[in-house]
């Protein structure tokens, strides 16, 4: 999948992911993507804590038919975590 469009402010996700149609005339929407980052983990600001916040956020999205992917990057180590939320389907 590729990023096919940037979401509008207030839609609770950053991007829409998709792929080209069989005849290459349009993109098929396949998933939503929310991306977040933190400079360095602290006891009150961890990657897992940010994942929970973003899971709650994407579940507010109006489009309930697409799965959501959440990526949180911690730049101090660095490390990243990717989660797929299927509760929005």
Secondary structure per residue as TSV (DSSP state, phi and psi in degrees):
chain	resnum	aa	ss	phi	psi
A	1	X	-	360.0	154.2
A	2	X	E	-127.2	160.0
A	3	X	E	-70.4	121.3
A	4	X	E	-106.1	-19.4
A	5	X	E	-162.9	152.1
A	6	X	E	-87.2	132.7
A	7	X	-	-75.0	157.1
A	8	X	-	-77.5	152.4
A	9	X	T	-59.3	136.4
A	10	X	T	93.9	0.1
A	11	X	S	-92.8	-3.6
A	12	X	S	74.2	5.7
A	13	X	-	-137.8	159.8
A	14	X	S	-90.1	-40.3
A	15	X	E	-140.6	158.1
A	16	X	E	-109.1	129.9
A	17	X	E	-100.7	150.9
A	18	X	E	-170.3	-167.4
A	19	X	E	-147.0	161.9
A	20	X	E	-69.4	147.2
A	21	X	-	-67.1	166.0
A	22	X	T	-57.9	-32.6
A	23	X	T	-96.8	10.8
A	24	X	S	58.0	27.6
A	25	X	S	-97.5	-17.9
A	26	X	S	-160.7	166.3
A	27	X	E	-92.4	138.5
A	28	X	E	-94.6	122.8
A	29	X	E	-72.9	131.6
A	30	X	E	-122.1	-29.6
A	31	X	E	-163.7	167.1
A	32	X	E	-109.1	152.8
A	33	X	E	-134.2	128.6
A	34	X	E	-118.7	129.4
A	35	X	E	-121.2	136.6
A	36	X	E	-146.3	158.7
A	37	X	E	-146.8	154.3
A	38	X	E	-130.9	147.1
A	39	X	S	-66.5	-54.3
A	40	X	S	-150.6	135.3
A	41	X	-	-63.4	142.6
A	42	X	B	-130.0	170.5
A	43	X	T	-57.3	-27.7
A	44	X	T	-104.1	-0.7
A	45	X	B	-139.8	86.0
A	46	X	-	-110.1	165.9
A	47	X	H	-60.2	-45.5
A	48	X	H	-64.3	-37.5
A	49	X	H	-64.6	-42.4
A	50	X	H	-66.5	-36.5
A	51	X	H	-59.0	-45.9
A	52	X	H	-60.1	-43.3
A	53	X	H	-61.0	-45.3
A	54	X	H	-70.7	-33.5
A	55	X	H	-59.9	-46.3
A	56	X	H	-60.4	-38.8
A	57	X	H	-64.9	-51.1
A	58	X	H	-67.7	-23.5
A	59	X	T	-70.7	-13.0
A	60	X	T	-86.3	-7.8
A	61	X	-	-60.6	140.8
A	62	X	S	-68.2	-32.2
A	63	X	-	-84.4	99.3
A	64	X	T	-90.6	0.9
A	65	X	T	-95.1	-7.3
A	66	X	S	-111.5	139.0
A	67	X	E	-68.5	158.0
A	68	X	E	-115.1	139.2
A	69	X	E	-112.9	137.2
A	70	X	E	-122.2	130.6
A	71	X	E	-122.0	125.1
A	72	X	E	-120.9	128.0
A	73	X	E	-112.5	133.2
A	74	X	E	-106.9	118.2
A	75	X	T	-87.0	-11.3
A	76	X	T	-71.6	-39.4
A	77	X	T	-80.9	-47.1
A	78	X	T	-83.6	160.6
A	79	X	E	-154.7	163.3
A	80	X	E	-143.6	154.4
A	81	X	E	-135.2	136.0
A	82	X	E	-119.0	131.6
A	83	X	E	-130.1	138.8
A	84	X	E	-105.2	124.5
A	85	X	E	-104.8	111.7
A	86	X	-	-100.0	4.4
A	87	X	T	-72.4	-14.1
A	88	X	T	-87.2	-1.3
A	89	X	-	-81.0	360.0
